[in-house]
Amino acid sequence: MQKYSVFNLVKNALSNHENWDLAWKDPTPKKEYDVVIIGGGGHGLATAYYLAKEHNITNVAIIEKGWIGGGNVGRNTTIIRSNYMHDDNALFSEFGMDLWRKMSQDLNYNVMFSPRGIINLAHSDAQMNTYARRGNSMRLNGIDAVLLNREEVREIIPMADFSENVRFPIFGGLMQPSAGTARHDAVAWGYARQADDMGVDIIQNCEVIGFDVSAGKINGVRTSRGDIKAKKIGLCVAGSTNILAEKLNMTLPIETHLLQACVSEPVKPVLDKVVTFGAGHFYISQSDKGEMVMGGDLDGYNSYAQRGNLPTLQHVLTEGIAMMPFLSKLKMLRTWGGIMDMSMDGSPIIDKTHIEGLYLNCGWCYGGFKATPASGWTFAHTIAQDRVHELNAGYSLNRFNTGHLLDEKGLGTKTWIS
């Protein structure tokens, strides 16, 4: 494990960073690996790290068509939570929360995990009843949940619009106090540095152009940097999953959509929670730099673009101002889009496939970032042991044939009115 002293930091800073050591190597691909992970985002990096750490499998390559941190792991709103209704989702996500709490120590890298709490606002008696049910389900699974009335919400976020004649009056909300945020770039860099240090090859600017499959078994992958043989291959490419699935003649129950987000100019601290306005398809938190980080709904069509459209952004900001009028005084600093693979029931897929040696990790919808450690841990187990772990047993690909769906009704960081 690399060590960095204060003296070295000062020395390198004064040398205009010319003598900095690389955080991870840039190797030439080997001809063969035990495992190839396609996708160098958070889930792919975490999978490779846990393959090495938990299963002592280090002859591993991560193949990334761009650069580490250039995909969804660097294009999200950093929210971490486990406030799910169904047992499969709740237990999986709470396991991930335990990994988040110790991640900085585990990776020897400060991922800036901030358990500041998340509040889902309610706008009707019916929604308060729904939240009460979800909160009870969370507590039965050992997850902290607090049902807040109108005045308790007002005390926490007094800047919200609590007037009586608004379109969506605030009736209360459901809070998970232990939820929060983390620094997305730091998560990618921390996993990448540790995976590299344990012997994993991180191969950037390497695009998959095909697969070597014979007699129902995966033998390797064809890339823009040559053919690579592998005993096992894991697909971890989020919104690009269908592109690779087509190369394998697979049709998956997912669609690719674009989710937009934006940040404002920095302001003094005003919001110390993550707040979601489900009725308006809007959520917000404040970054450590003072920016108001905001996200909203999907563009209304399938897309692989990472930019989005102004009508959706206008909708996001209009709904945000309806909830917190002070936002109208702020200038927007930047906007971006993330390409997401949306499953048909709103829950992910972590499973083996009908092709021997090929494993699938996709369908994360709105919750990909917060699932990074749990996804990597369980996917590593599934690949190493060639069987699913009990935590991801419910995330089978076959559930769409059997009807055993995990329908959280589109619950991302947002919650629709029931």
C-alpha positions in Angstrom: 0.0 0.0 0.0 1.4 3.4 -1.0 2.1 5.9 1.8 2.2 9.6 1.5 3.8 11.9 4.1 3.1 15.5 4.7 6.7 16.2 3.6 6.2 14.5 0.3 2.9 16.4 -0.3 4.7 19.8 0.3 7.7 18.8 -1.8 5.6 17.7 -4.8 3.4 20.8 -4.6 6.4 23.1 -4.7 7.8 21.1 -7.7 4.6 22.1 -9.7 3.4 18.5 -9.3 6.1 17.3 -11.8 7.3 14.5 -9.5 4.0 13.0 -8.4 3.8 9.3 -8.5 1.0 7.8 -10.6 -2.0 6.8 -8.5 -2.4 3.7 -10.6 -0.4 2.2 -13.5 -1.2 2.3 -17.2 -0.3 -1.2 -18.2 -0.3 -2.9 -21.6 -3.1 -5.5 -21.7 -1.9 -9.1 -21.1 -2.9 -11.9 -23.4 -5.0 -13.6 -20.7 -6.6 -13.0 -17.3 -8.6 -15.0 -14.9 -11.3 -12.3 -14.8 -12.0 -9.3 -17.1 -14.3 -6.6 -15.8 -15.7 -4.5 -18.6 -16.4 -1.0 -17.2 -14.1 1.2 -15.1 -16.8 3.0 -13.2 -17.6 2.6 -9.5 -19.2 -0.8 -9.8 -16.4 -2.2 -12.0 -13.6 -0.8 -9.8 -15.3 -2.1 -6.6 -15.8 -5.5 -8.2 -12.1 -5.8 -9.0 -11.1 -4.6 -5.6 -13.3 -7.1 -3.8 -12.2 -9.9 -6.1 -8.6 -9.2 -4.8 -9.5 -8.4 -1.2 -12.2 -11.0 -0.4 -11.3 -13.8 -2.9 -7.6 -13.4 -3.5 -8.2 -13.2 -7.3 -5.6 -10.7 -8.6 -5.1 -11.7 -12.2 -7.8 -9.3 -13.1 -8.2 -6.6 -15.8 -10.6 -3.6 -15.8 -11.3 -2.5 -19.3 -12.6 1.0 -19.7 -13.4 2.6 -23.1 -12.6 6.1 -21.8 -10.9 7.1 -18.6 -11.5 6.3 -14.9 -14.2 8.6 -13.5 -15.4 9.7 -16.9 -18.7 7.9 -16.8 -21.6 7.8 -14.3 -19.4 7.5 -11.3 -18.4 11.1 -11.9 -21.8 12.2 -13.2 -24.2 11.7 -10.3 -25.5 13.7 -7.3 -23.6 11.6 -4.7 -26.6 10.4 -2.7 -26.2 7.4 -0.4 -29.2 5.7 1.3 -31.0 2.5 2.1 -34.6 3.7 2.5 -36.3 0.9 0.6 -39.5 -0.8 1.2 -38.8 -4.4 -0.1 -36.6 -6.7 2.0 -34.2 -7.5 -0.9 -33.5 -3.9 -1.7 -33.4 -2.8 1.9 -31.0 -5.5 3.2 -28.7 -5.1 0.1 -28.5 -1.3 0.5 -28.0 -1.4 4.3 -25.1 -3.9 3.8 -23.8 -1.2 1.5 -24.3 1.5 4.1 -22.0 -0.5 6.4 -19.3 -0.6 3.7 -19.7 3.2 3.2 -19.2 3.9 6.8 -15.8 2.2 6.8 -14.8 2.9 3.2 -12.3 5.7 3.9 -10.4 3.5 6.3 -10.7 0.4 4.1 -9.3 2.2 1.0 -6.9 4.5 2.9 -8.5 7.3 1.0 -10.9 10.0 2.2 -14.1 9.5 0.2 -15.7 12.3 2.3 -18.7 10.2 3.4 -21.2 12.6 5.1 -24.1 10.9 6.9 -26.2 14.1 6.9 -29.6 12.4 6.5 -32.2 12.4 3.7 -35.8 13.6 3.9 -38.5 12.5 1.4 -41.2 15.1 1.5 -44.9 14.1 1.7 -47.7 16.2 0.1 -50.9 14.4 1.1 -52.4 12.3 3.9 -52.2 9.3 1.6 -48.5 9.8 1.1 -47.9 10.2 4.8 -49.6 6.8 5.3 -47.4 5.3 2.6 -44.3 6.7 4.3 -45.4 5.3 7.7 -45.6 1.9 6.1 -42.2 2.2 4.4 -40.6 3.5 7.6 -42.0 0.6 9.6 -40.6 -1.8 6.9 -37.2 -0.1 7.2 -37.1 -0.4 10.9 -38.0 -4.1 10.8 -34.9 -4.5 8.6 -32.7 -2.6 11.1 -32.7 0.6 9.1 -33.2 3.9 10.8 -36.3 5.8 9.8 -38.2 8.8 11.4 -41.6 9.9 10.3 -41.7 13.7 10.5 -44.8 15.9 10.8 -45.2 19.3 9.1 -43.7 21.3 11.9 -40.7 19.0 12.3 -39.9 19.3 8.7 -40.2 23.1 8.9 -37.7 23.2 11.7 -35.2 21.3 9.6 -35.7 23.1 6.3 -37.3 26.5 7.1 -36.3 27.8 3.7 -38.9 25.6 2.0 -42.3 27.0 1.0 -44.8 26.1 3.8 -47.6 28.4 2.7 -51.1 26.9 2.5 -52.0 27.8 -1.0 -49.1 26.1 -2.8 -49.8 23.4 -5.4 -48.0 20.8 -3.3 -48.3 21.7 0.4 -45.8 19.9 2.8 -47.6 17.5 5.1 -44.5 16.0 6.6 -41.8 13.5 5.4 -39.8 10.4 6.0 -36.2 10.8 7.1 -33.3 8.4 7.2 -30.8 10.1 9.5 -27.8 7.9 8.6 -28.1 8.5 4.8 -26.1 11.2 3.1 -23.5 11.8 0.5 -19.9 11.1 -0.5 -17.4 12.5 -3.0 -17.9 10.5 -6.2 -14.5 11.2 -7.7 -12.8 10.1 -4.5 -14.7 6.8 -4.5 -13.5 6.0 -8.0 -9.9 7.1 -7.3 -9.8 5.2 -4.0 -11.0 2.0 -5.5 -8.7 2.3 -8.5 -5.6 3.0 -6.4 -6.2 0.1 -4.1 -7.2 -2.3 -6.9 -4.0 -1.4 -8.7 -1.9 -1.8 -5.6 -3.3 -5.3 -5.2 -2.3 -6.3 -8.7 -5.3 -5.5 -10.8 -4.6 -4.1 -14.3 -6.6 -0.9 -15.1 -6.7 -0.5 -18.9 -8.1 2.8 -20.1 -9.0 3.9 -23.6 -9.8 0.3 -24.5 -13.1 -0.3 -26.2 -14.8 -3.7 -26.5 -15.7 -4.5 -30.1 -16.7 -8.1 -29.7 -16.6 -11.4 -27.7 -15.2 -14.8 -28.2 -18.0 -17.3 -27.4 -18.0 -21.0 -28.3 -20.1 -23.9 -27.2 -22.0 -21.7 -24.8 -18.9 -20.6 -23.0 -17.1 -17.2 -22.9 -13.4 -17.4 -23.9 -12.4 -13.8 -24.2 -13.1 -10.4 -25.5 -12.0 -8.5 -28.6 -10.9 -4.9 -27.9 -9.5 -1.9 -29.7 -6.2 -2.8 -28.1 -6.2 -6.5 -29.1 -7.8 -9.7 -28.1 -7.8 -10.7 -24.5 -8.5 -14.2 -23.3 -10.4 -14.7 -20.0 -11.9 -17.5 -18.0 -14.7 -15.2 -16.7 -16.0 -11.8 -17.8 -18.2 -9.4 -15.9 -20.3 -6.7 -17.6 -20.4 -3.5 -15.5 -21.1 -0.8 -18.1 -24.4 0.9 -16.8 -26.2 2.7 -19.7 -24.0 1.0 -22.3 -25.2 -2.5 -21.3 -27.5 -3.0 -24.3 -24.7 -2.1 -26.7 -22.6 -5.0 -25.4 -25.6 -7.3 -25.0 -26.3 -6.9 -28.7 -22.8 -8.2 -29.5 -23.7 -11.3 -27.5 -27.1 -11.7 -29.1 -28.8 -11.0 -25.8 -32.0 -9.0 -25.3 -32.3 -7.5 -21.7 -35.3 -6.1 -19.8 -33.6 -2.6 -19.6 -33.7 0.7 -21.4 -31.1 3.4 -21.6 -32.2 6.9 -20.4 -30.6 10.2 -19.6 -30.9 11.7 -16.1 -29.9 15.4 -15.8 -28.4 17.3 -12.9 -27.0 20.7 -12.2 -25.2 22.8 -9.6 -25.6 26.4 -8.6 -23.0 29.0 -7.8 -21.7 28.5 -4.2 -23.5 30.1 -1.3 -23.1 30.0 2.5 -24.3 26.9 4.3 -28.1 26.7 4.3 -29.0 23.1 3.8 -27.5 20.3 5.8 -29.7 17.5 4.6 -30.6 15.8 1.3 -34.2 16.7 0.5 -36.4 15.1 -2.2 -39.5 16.6 -3.7 -41.1 13.6 -5.3 -44.2 15.3 -6.5 -42.0 17.7 -8.5 -39.4 15.1 -9.6 -36.7 17.2 -7.8 -34.0 16.6 -5.2 -31.3 18.8 -3.7 -28.3 18.9 -1.3 -25.5 21.3 -0.7 -21.9 20.4 -1.4 -18.9 21.1 0.8 -18.1 23.9 -1.6 -21.5 25.5 -1.1 -23.0 24.6 -4.4 -26.6 23.6 -4.5 -26.6 20.2 -6.2 -29.9 19.5 -7.9 -31.3 16.6 -10.0 -34.6 15.8 -11.5 -36.5 13.7 -14.0 -35.4 11.7 -17.1 -35.4 13.0 -20.6 -38.5 11.6 -22.2 -36.8 9.2 -24.7 -34.0 6.7 -24.9 -30.6 8.4 -25.4 -26.8 7.7 -25.1 -26.0 11.4 -25.0 -24.3 12.9 -21.8 -25.7 16.4 -22.2 -29.5 16.4 -22.0 -31.9 19.0 -23.1 -33.0 22.5 -21.8 -36.7 21.7 -21.4 -35.9 19.0 -18.8 -33.5 21.3 -17.1 -36.1 24.0 -17.0 -38.6 21.6 -15.5 -36.1 20.6 -12.8 -35.4 24.2 -11.8 -39.0 25.3 -12.0 -40.0 22.5 -9.5 -37.0 23.3 -7.3 -38.0 27.0 -7.1 -41.6 25.9 -6.2 -40.2 24.0 -3.2 -37.4 26.4 -2.2 -38.1 29.9 -3.6 -34.7 31.2 -2.7 -33.2 29.2 -5.5 -34.5 31.7 -8.0 -31.8 34.1 -6.9 -29.0 31.8 -7.8 -27.1 31.4 -11.0 -26.5 27.9 -12.5 -22.8 27.0 -12.6 -22.9 23.8 -14.7 -25.2 21.0 -15.9 -24.6 17.4 -17.0 -26.3 14.2 -17.8 -25.7 10.6 -16.8 -26.6 7.6 -19.0 -28.6 5.1 -17.0 -29.9 1.6 -17.6 -33.5 1.4 -16.3 -34.9 -2.0 -15.5 -38.5 -2.8 -15.9 -39.2 -3.0 -12.1 -36.8 -0.3 -10.9 -34.4 -2.8 -9.2 -31.0 -4.0 -10.5 -29.7 -7.2 -12.0 -26.6 -9.0 -10.6 -26.5 -12.5 -11.9 -24.9 -15.2 -14.0 -26.1 -15.5 -17.6 -26.9 -18.4 -19.9 -23.3 -18.1 -21.2 -20.9 -19.9 -19.0 -18.4 -17.6 -17.5 -20.3 -14.4 -18.3 -21.8 -12.3 -15.5 -24.2 -9.3 -15.6 -24.4 -6.2 -13.4 -26.9 -3.6 -14.7 -30.4 -2.0 -14.3 -29.5 0.4 -11.5 -31.9 3.2 -12.5 -31.6 6.1 -10.1 -29.5 4.3 -7.5 -26.2 3.3 -9.1 -23.8 5.5 -7.0 -25.1 4.6 -3.6 -24.9 0.9 -4.5 -21.2 1.0 -5.5 -19.7 -1.0 -2.6 -22.5 -3.5 -2.1 -22.7 -4.0 -5.9 -19.0 -4.6 -6.1 -18.9 -6.9 -3.1 -21.8 -9.1 -4.3 -20.7 -9.1 -7.9 -17.2 -10.2 -6.9 -18.7 -13.0 -4.9 -21.0 -14.1 -7.8 -18.0 -14.2 -10.2 -15.5 -15.8 -7.8 -17.9 -18.5 -6.5 -19.9 -18.9 -9.7 -23.1 -18.5 -7.6 -25.1 -15.5 -6.3 -24.8 -14.4 -2.7 -28.0 -14.3 -0.6 -27.9 -10.5 -0.8 -28.2 -10.4 -4.6 -30.3 -13.6 -5.0 -33.4 -11.5 -5.6 -31.7 -9.6 -8.4 -31.9 -12.5 -10.8 -32.3 -11.9 -14.5 -34.9 -14.7 -14.6 -37.3 -12.8 -12.3 -38.7 -11.0 -15.4 -39.8 -14.5 -16.7 -41.1 -15.8 -13.4 -42.9 -12.6 -12.3 -41.0 -12.3 -9.0 -40.4 -8.6 -9.5 -39.0 -6.1 -7.0 -41.2 -3.2 -7.8 -40.2 -0.1 -5.8 -42.5 1.9 -8.0 -39.7 3.9 -9.6 -38.2 5.0 -6.2 -35.0 6.6 -6.8 -34.0 9.5 -4.6 -37.5 10.6 -5.5 -40.8 9.2 -4.3 -43.9 9.5 -6.3 -47.2 10.4 -4.7 -49.3 7.4 -4.0 
